[in-house]
Amino acid sequence: MDRSEVTSEDRLRERLRTDVGALPDFDAGMETLRELGVLDEYEREAYHYEDLVADFEKIKVAQRNLARSSERVTLPPGPQRGEEVRSPEADLTDYELECMYAVSEYYALAATWRPQVRLLRERLLPNSLLSPEEARELLATNATSEGIDLEYLDAEGRIATVTVSQGSNFRRLKSVGSLLAGEYGWHEAEAIHFILTGEHSLIPAITGKRSLDTISIYTSPYVSAKTVSDFYRELRQRSGRSGATQPKGVRVLRTVLNNVLQEDTLPDLNELRKLWNERHPDETFSRRREFEKAYKAAFKAIIKPLEKLPDVHGLRNKLPSV
């Protein structure tokens, strides 16, 4: 395929949709490719389109297998498609799955009997709870150019925002929604959806988030140490950490970085190898290729996951090719 046929991410997405077909979650598939660094390599013309398609096919199969495995437990109502607000990512045991659903149902029951919720429903919904379609219609009917911004779940289960009139009931809806979100771990859109419809979302057994240099995990007490460990390894892999490298390789990486820092120019790796051998007679490199290999391995394991930073992209011309 001629690369000129796909010159932007939008066109790339369109082409992949055509060649690979529908995925359970296409956006998540693209994000997986990005997290793996494949899209960056493709943009640098270091990755063939055919390989990109092959990777996407594997992601498609994995997503379908995951969907099949989740069918053994009936999911409570809530966001299931589009941008899922809450979604368990860990490979939970049967016991942990049952605990997760039980806890989610308990929180929904507790929220139902909150005085604020019951009073608001009596005033805003005097006849009965609404269907999801009726809830969206209620907000759409009261939409205005100025007023209160409410987050809700659209028809695809994604977060959307609407500005509604500043009536007392809608002010209370936002207030109570924020209260439930803070106390039960729901997103505000999920809380408002629950108030209007009675449909509740999952309280995940374990969640995690990745920043550039940290991994944070939040887990329920019923989750086993093994599940936490497996989940951590998955997050670590998704962050681009390919595993530990040798201390010697890290020291080589530091030598290159410090040379660039001091000289402000692209270094000559063979000259750095000679300098290294003088300073480390017990850890010498006989060939430039060995020195470069150690540098690249350490760069991939430690620095590569940080490449989403704009200023790291700016260093491409100042560091040896990786």
DAFENPE-V496617 format. One record per residue. OMEGA is omega as a letter, one per 30 degrees, with the letter a starting at -180 (* if undefined). BURIAL is I if it has 24 or more other ideal C-beta (glycine too) atoms within 12 Angstrom, else O. Layout:
omega:OMEGA burial:BURIAL
omega:OMEGA burial:BURIAL
This chain:
omega:l burial:O
omega:a burial:O
omega:a burial:O
omega:l burial:O
omega:l burial:O
omega:a burial:I
omega:l burial:O
omega:a burial:O
omega:l burial:O
omega:l burial:O
omega:l burial:O
omega:l burial:I
omega:a burial:I
omega:a burial:O
omega:l burial:I
omega:l burial:I
omega:a burial:O
omega:a burial:O
omega:a burial:O
omega:a burial:I
omega:a burial:O
omega:l burial:O
omega:l burial:I
omega:l burial:I
omega:a burial:I
omega:a burial:I
omega:l burial:O
omega:l burial:I
omega:l burial:I
omega:l burial:I
omega:l burial:O
omega:l burial:I
omega:a burial:I
omega:a burial:I
omega:l burial:I
omega:l burial:I
omega:a burial:I
omega:a burial:I
omega:l burial:I
omega:l burial:I
omega:l burial:O
omega:l burial:I
omega:l burial:O
omega:a burial:O
omega:l burial:O
omega:a burial:O
omega:a burial:O
omega:l burial:O
omega:a burial:I
omega:l burial:O
omega:l burial:O
omega:l burial:I
omega:a burial:I
omega:l burial:O
omega:a burial:I
omega:l burial:I
omega:l burial:O
omega:l burial:O
omega:l burial:I
omega:l burial:I
omega:a burial:O
omega:l burial:O
omega:l burial:I
omega:l burial:O
omega:l burial:O
omega:l burial:O
omega:l burial:O
omega:a burial:O
omega:a burial:O
omega:a burial:I
omega:a burial:O
omega:l burial:O
omega:l burial:O
omega:a burial:O
omega:l burial:I
omega:l burial:I
omega:l burial:I
omega:a burial:I
omega:l burial:I
omega:a burial:I
omega:l burial:O
omega:l burial:O
omega:a burial:O
omega:a burial:I
omega:l burial:I
omega:a burial:I
omega:l burial:I
omega:a burial:I
omega:a burial:I
omega:l burial:I
omega:a burial:I
omega:l burial:I
omega:l burial:O
omega:l burial:O
omega:a burial:O
omega:l burial:I
omega:a burial:I
omega:l burial:O
omega:a burial:I
omega:a burial:I
omega:l burial:I
omega:l burial:O
omega:l burial:I
omega:l burial:I
omega:l burial:I
omega:l burial:O
omega:l burial:I
omega:l burial:I
omega:l burial:O
omega:l burial:O
omega:a burial:I
omega:a burial:I
omega:l burial:O
omega:a burial:O
omega:a burial:O
omega:a burial:I
omega:a burial:I
omega:l burial:O
omega:a burial:O
omega:l burial:I
omega:l burial:I
omega:a burial:O
omega:a burial:O
omega:a burial:I
omega:a burial:I
omega:a burial:O
omega:a burial:O
omega:l burial:O
omega:a burial:I
omega:l burial:I
omega:l burial:O
omega:l burial:I
omega:l burial:O
omega:l burial:O
omega:l burial:I
omega:l burial:I
omega:l burial:O
omega:l burial:I
omega:a burial:I
omega:a burial:O
omega:a burial:O
omega:l burial:O
omega:a burial:O
omega:a burial:O
omega:l burial:O
omega:l burial:O
omega:a burial:O
omega:l burial:I
omega:l burial:I
omega:l burial:I
omega:a burial:I
omega:l burial:I
omega:a burial:I
omega:a burial:I
omega:l burial:O
omega:a burial:O
omega:l burial:I
omega:l burial:I
omega:l burial:I
omega:a burial:I
omega:l burial:O
omega:l burial:I
omega:a burial:O
omega:a burial:I
omega:a burial:O
omega:l burial:O
omega:a burial:O
omega:a burial:O
omega:l burial:I
omega:l burial:I
omega:l burial:O
omega:l burial:I
omega:l burial:I
omega:a burial:I
omega:a burial:I
omega:l burial:I
omega:l burial:I
omega:l burial:I
omega:a burial:I
omega:a burial:I
omega:a burial:I
omega:a burial:O
omega:a burial:O
omega:l burial:I
omega:l burial:I
omega:l burial:I
omega:a burial:I
omega:l burial:I
omega:l burial:I
omega:a burial:I
omega:l burial:I
omega:l burial:I
omega:l burial:I
omega:a burial:I
omega:a burial:I
omega:a burial:I
omega:a burial:I
omega:l burial:I
omega:a burial:I
omega:a burial:I
omega:a burial:I
omega:l burial:I
omega:a burial:I
omega:l burial:I
omega:a burial:I
omega:l burial:I
omega:l burial:I
omega:l burial:I
omega:a burial:O
omega:l burial:I
omega:a burial:O
omega:a burial:O
omega:l burial:O
omega:l burial:O
omega:a burial:I
omega:a burial:O
omega:l burial:I
omega:a burial:O
omega:l burial:I
omega:a burial:I
omega:a burial:O
omega:a burial:O
omega:a burial:I
omega:l burial:O
omega:l burial:O
omega:l burial:O
omega:l burial:I
omega:a burial:I
omega:l burial:O
omega:l burial:I
omega:l burial:I
omega:l burial:I
omega:l burial:O
omega:l burial:O
omega:a burial:I
omega:l burial:O
omega:l burial:O
omega:l burial:I
omega:l burial:I
omega:l burial:I
omega:a burial:I
omega:a burial:O
omega:a burial:O
omega:l burial:O
omega:a burial:I
omega:l burial:O
omega:l burial:O
omega:l burial:O
omega:l burial:I
omega:l burial:O
omega:l burial:I
omega:l burial:I
omega:l burial:I
omega:l burial:I
omega:l burial:I
omega:a burial:I
omega:l burial:I
omega:l burial:O
omega:l burial:I
omega:a burial:I
omega:a burial:O
omega:a burial:O
omega:l burial:O
omega:l burial:O
omega:l burial:O
omega:a burial:O
omega:l burial:I
omega:a burial:O
omega:l burial:I
omega:l burial:O
omega:l burial:O
omega:l burial:I
omega:l burial:I
omega:l burial:O
omega:l burial:O
omega:a burial:I
omega:l burial:O
omega:a burial:O
omega:a burial:O
omega:a burial:O
omega:a burial:O
omega:a burial:O
omega:a burial:O
omega:l burial:O
omega:a burial:I
omega:a burial:O
omega:l burial:O
omega:a burial:O
omega:l burial:O
omega:l burial:O
omega:a burial:I
omega:l burial:I
omega:l burial:I
omega:l burial:I
omega:a burial:I
omega:l burial:I
omega:l burial:I
omega:l burial:I
omega:a burial:I
omega:a burial:I
omega:a burial:I
omega:a burial:I
omega:a burial:I
omega:l burial:I
omega:a burial:I
omega:a burial:I
omega:l burial:I
omega:l burial:O
omega:a burial:O
omega:a burial:O
omega:l burial:O
omega:l burial:O
omega:a burial:O
omega:a burial:O
omega:a burial:O
omega:a burial:O
omega:a burial:O
omega:l burial:O
omega:l burial:I
omega:a burial:I
omega:l burial:O
omega:* burial:I
